[in-house]
């Protein structure tokens, strides 16, 4: 079995299932057609075989009668007598269908005259040969109809058999194998996605290592004991503030503004 080369997607899975359904329906139809054609072929072939044996026997008897006529009358005289036949059989061909196969239906009209030559210069052996060939001629249209039907039905049956085998042993197994592969790939993809989501959820819910960190709000402490809070303290006695140079130099003063 050969898997069809298609990507494992859901759309391709639906398309493969639809095509597999269509292939199975076609297989059922062709299988029924094969059964009908097989039955028709057996029936027509049996009739054709029986009629062909009868025609061969009639032809054999007709040729023996013709040989007797040639011995008694001479070959040239028999040929001149045969030229007197100026009328033949008209054939009309129609068709009938058997599971889509055109089967010919041959209708013969008319027949050669029973005695187209004169009785004065002929013998009875010629009359026997003429009657035998007229009998063969009356069976020829039916035999040709059955023979043609056998060949056409057999050819169509052979084509149908090849199509049935192709569907049964090639196309349907390929579609089934492809569908199984796509379903397996999709299930594997779903399992991977489910595992990934579970792992992500587990990682998100896992506690951190170490003591938990807490944020404390530092309360405001009033150091003024109920009095007004000291925002600015002037250590200069109302004068300008004094800045001290801690680098070793003397004090220096400056005014703001």
C-alpha positions as CSV (number, residue, x, y, z in Angstrom):
1,X,0.0,0.0,0.0
2,X,1.2,3.5,-0.9
3,X,0.1,6.4,1.3
4,X,-1.1,9.5,-0.5
5,X,1.3,12.4,0.0
6,X,-0.9,15.0,1.7
7,X,-0.3,17.2,4.8
8,X,-1.9,15.8,8.0
9,X,-4.6,18.5,8.4
10,X,-8.3,18.3,9.3
11,X,-9.4,19.6,5.9
12,X,-7.4,16.9,4.2
13,X,-8.8,14.3,6.6
14,X,-12.4,15.3,5.6
15,X,-11.4,15.3,1.9
16,X,-9.9,11.8,2.2
17,X,-12.9,10.5,4.0
18,X,-15.2,11.9,1.3
19,X,-13.1,10.4,-1.5
20,X,-13.0,7.1,0.3
21,X,-16.8,7.1,0.6
22,X,-17.0,7.9,-3.2
23,X,-14.5,5.1,-4.0
24,X,-16.5,2.6,-2.0
25,X,-19.7,3.6,-3.7
26,X,-18.0,3.2,-7.0
27,X,-16.7,-0.2,-6.0
28,X,-20.3,-1.4,-5.1
29,X,-21.7,-0.1,-8.4
30,X,-18.9,-1.7,-10.5
31,X,-19.2,-4.9,-8.6
32,X,-22.9,-5.1,-9.4
33,X,-22.2,-4.3,-13.0
34,X,-19.6,-7.0,-13.1
35,X,-22.1,-9.5,-11.8
36,X,-24.7,-8.5,-14.4
37,X,-22.2,-8.6,-17.2
38,X,-20.9,-12.0,-16.1
39,X,-24.5,-13.4,-16.1
40,X,-25.2,-11.8,-19.5
41,X,-21.9,-13.2,-21.0
42,X,-22.6,-16.7,-19.8
43,X,-26.1,-16.6,-21.2
44,X,-25.1,-15.1,-24.6
45,X,-22.0,-17.2,-25.0
46,X,-24.0,-20.4,-24.4
47,X,-26.6,-19.4,-27.1
48,X,-23.8,-18.3,-29.5
49,X,-22.0,-21.6,-29.0
50,X,-25.1,-23.7,-29.7
51,X,-26.1,-21.6,-32.7
52,X,-22.6,-21.7,-34.1
53,X,-22.6,-25.5,-33.9
54,X,-25.9,-25.6,-35.8
55,X,-24.6,-23.3,-38.5
56,X,-21.4,-25.3,-38.9
57,X,-23.5,-28.4,-39.4
58,X,-25.7,-26.7,-42.0
59,X,-22.7,-25.3,-43.8
60,X,-21.1,-28.7,-43.9
61,X,-24.3,-30.2,-45.4
62,X,-24.6,-27.3,-47.9
63,X,-21.1,-27.8,-49.1
64,X,-21.6,-31.5,-49.6
65,X,-24.8,-30.7,-51.6
66,X,-22.8,-28.2,-53.7
67,X,-20.1,-30.7,-54.4
68,X,-22.7,-33.2,-55.6
69,X,-24.2,-30.5,-57.9
70,X,-20.8,-29.7,-59.3
71,X,-20.1,-33.4,-60.0
72,X,-23.4,-33.9,-61.8
73,X,-23.7,-30.5,-63.6
74,X,-20.2,-29.3,-63.8
75,X,-18.6,-26.4,-62.0
76,X,-19.1,-23.8,-64.8
77,X,-22.8,-24.7,-65.1
78,X,-23.3,-24.3,-61.4
79,X,-21.6,-20.9,-61.4
80,X,-23.8,-19.7,-64.3
81,X,-26.9,-20.8,-62.3
82,X,-25.7,-18.9,-59.2
83,X,-25.5,-15.7,-61.3
84,X,-29.3,-15.8,-61.7
85,X,-29.7,-14.9,-58.0
86,X,-30.3,-11.1,-58.1
87,X,-31.9,-10.6,-54.7
88,X,-30.3,-10.8,-51.2
89,X,-31.2,-10.2,-47.6
90,X,-31.6,-6.7,-46.1
91,X,-30.3,-6.3,-42.6
92,X,-31.2,-3.6,-40.1
93,X,-29.2,-3.1,-37.0
94,X,-30.6,-1.7,-33.7
95,X,-29.0,-1.5,-30.3
96,X,-30.1,-2.3,-26.7
97,X,-28.2,-1.4,-23.6
98,X,-26.9,-3.8,-20.9
99,X,-25.3,-1.9,-18.1
100,X,-24.1,0.7,-20.6
101,X,-22.9,-1.8,-23.2
102,X,-24.5,-1.4,-26.6
103,X,-25.7,-4.8,-27.7
104,X,-26.7,-5.1,-31.4
105,X,-30.1,-6.4,-32.5
106,X,-30.0,-7.5,-36.1
107,X,-33.2,-7.8,-38.1
108,X,-33.1,-9.6,-41.4
109,X,-35.7,-8.7,-44.1
110,X,-36.3,-10.7,-47.3
111,X,-34.6,-13.8,-48.6
112,X,-33.3,-15.0,-52.0
113,X,-35.9,-16.6,-54.3
114,X,-36.4,-20.3,-53.9
115,X,-35.6,-21.2,-57.5
116,X,-34.1,-18.3,-59.5
117,X,-32.9,-20.5,-62.4
118,X,-34.8,-22.6,-64.9
119,X,-35.6,-26.2,-64.4
120,X,-34.6,-27.4,-67.8
121,X,-30.8,-27.4,-67.6
122,X,-30.4,-28.1,-63.8
123,X,-30.4,-31.1,-61.6
124,X,-32.0,-31.9,-58.2
125,X,-28.6,-31.8,-56.5
126,X,-28.5,-28.0,-57.3
127,X,-31.9,-27.6,-55.7
128,X,-30.7,-29.3,-52.5
129,X,-27.6,-27.1,-52.4
130,X,-29.7,-24.0,-52.9
131,X,-32.1,-24.9,-50.1
132,X,-29.2,-25.7,-47.7
133,X,-27.5,-22.4,-48.3
134,X,-30.8,-20.5,-47.8
135,X,-31.1,-22.2,-44.4
136,X,-27.6,-21.1,-43.5
137,X,-28.3,-17.6,-44.7
138,X,-31.3,-17.3,-42.4
139,X,-29.2,-18.2,-39.4
140,X,-26.3,-15.9,-40.1
141,X,-27.9,-12.6,-38.8
142,X,-28.7,-14.2,-35.4
143,X,-25.2,-15.8,-35.2
144,X,-23.5,-12.5,-36.0
145,X,-25.7,-10.7,-33.4
146,X,-24.8,-13.2,-30.6
147,X,-21.1,-13.3,-31.6
148,X,-20.8,-9.5,-31.5
149,X,-22.6,-9.4,-28.2
150,X,-20.2,-11.9,-26.7
151,X,-17.2,-9.8,-27.8
152,X,-18.6,-6.6,-26.5
153,X,-19.8,-7.9,-23.2
154,X,-16.5,-9.7,-22.7
155,X,-14.5,-6.6,-23.5
156,X,-16.6,-4.5,-21.1
157,X,-16.4,-7.2,-18.4
158,X,-12.6,-7.2,-18.7
159,X,-12.5,-3.4,-18.3
160,X,-14.9,-3.5,-15.3
161,X,-12.9,-6.2,-13.7
162,X,-9.7,-4.1,-13.9
163,X,-11.5,-1.1,-12.4
164,X,-12.9,-3.2,-9.6
165,X,-9.5,-4.7,-8.8
166,X,-7.9,-1.2,-8.9
167,X,-10.4,0.1,-6.4
168,X,-10.3,-3.0,-4.2
169,X,-6.6,-3.5,-4.0
170,X,-5.1,-0.1,-4.7
171,X,-7.2,3.0,-4.2
172,X,-9.4,2.0,-1.2
173,X,-6.4,0.6,0.8
174,X,-4.4,3.8,0.0
175,X,-7.2,6.0,1.2
176,X,-7.6,4.0,4.4
177,X,-3.9,4.1,5.0
178,X,-3.8,7.8,4.5
179,X,-6.8,8.5,6.7
180,X,-5.2,6.3,9.5
181,X,-1.9,8.3,9.2
182,X,-3.7,11.7,9.3
183,X,-5.8,10.6,12.3
184,X,-2.7,9.4,14.1
185,X,-0.8,12.6,13.4
186,X,-3.7,14.7,14.6
187,X,-4.1,12.7,17.8
188,X,-0.3,13.0,18.4
189,X,-0.6,16.7,17.9
190,X,-3.5,17.0,20.3
191,X,-1.6,15.0,23.0
192,X,1.4,17.2,22.6
193,X,-0.8,20.3,22.9
194,X,-2.5,18.9,26.0
195,X,0.8,18.0,27.6
196,X,2.2,21.5,26.9
197,X,-0.9,23.2,28.4
198,X,-0.7,21.0,31.5
199,X,3.0,21.7,31.9
200,X,2.4,25.4,31.5
201,X,-0.4,25.4,34.1
202,X,1.8,23.4,36.5
203,X,4.7,25.9,36.1
204,X,2.4,28.8,36.7
205,X,0.9,27.4,39.9
206,X,4.2,26.2,41.4
207,X,5.3,28.2,44.6
208,X,8.6,30.1,44.6
209,X,11.6,28.8,46.6
210,X,12.5,30.7,49.9
211,X,10.5,32.7,52.5
212,X,7.7,34.8,51.2
213,X,8.3,38.5,50.8
214,X,6.0,40.9,52.6
215,X,5.7,44.6,52.2
216,X,5.2,46.5,55.5
217,X,3.8,50.0,55.6
218,X,5.9,52.2,57.9
219,X,3.6,54.1,60.3
220,X,4.0,57.8,60.7
221,X,5.5,58.8,64.0
222,X,4.6,62.2,65.5
223,X,7.6,63.3,67.5
224,X,6.2,66.7,68.3
225,X,4.1,65.4,71.2
226,X,0.9,66.9,70.0
227,X,2.5,70.2,69.1
228,X,3.1,71.6,65.7
229,X,5.7,69.7,63.8
230,X,9.0,71.5,63.3
231,X,9.5,71.8,59.6
232,X,12.4,74.3,59.7
233,X,14.7,75.1,62.5
234,X,16.6,78.3,62.4
235,X,19.8,77.9,64.4
236,X,21.0,81.3,63.5
237,X,18.9,83.3,66.0
238,X,16.8,84.9,63.3
239,X,19.8,85.7,61.2
240,X,20.8,84.1,58.1
241,X,21.8,80.4,58.3
242,X,25.3,79.5,58.8
243,X,27.0,76.9,56.7
244,X,30.0,75.2,58.0
245,X,32.8,74.1,55.9
246,X,33.7,70.7,57.1
247,X,36.8,70.7,54.9
248,X,38.8,72.6,57.6
249,X,38.0,76.2,56.6
250,X,36.4,78.7,58.9
251,X,32.7,79.3,59.0
252,X,31.1,81.5,56.4
253,X,27.7,83.0,56.2
254,X,25.4,83.8,53.3
255,X,22.0,85.1,52.8
256,X,19.3,83.4,50.8
257,X,17.8,85.3,48.0
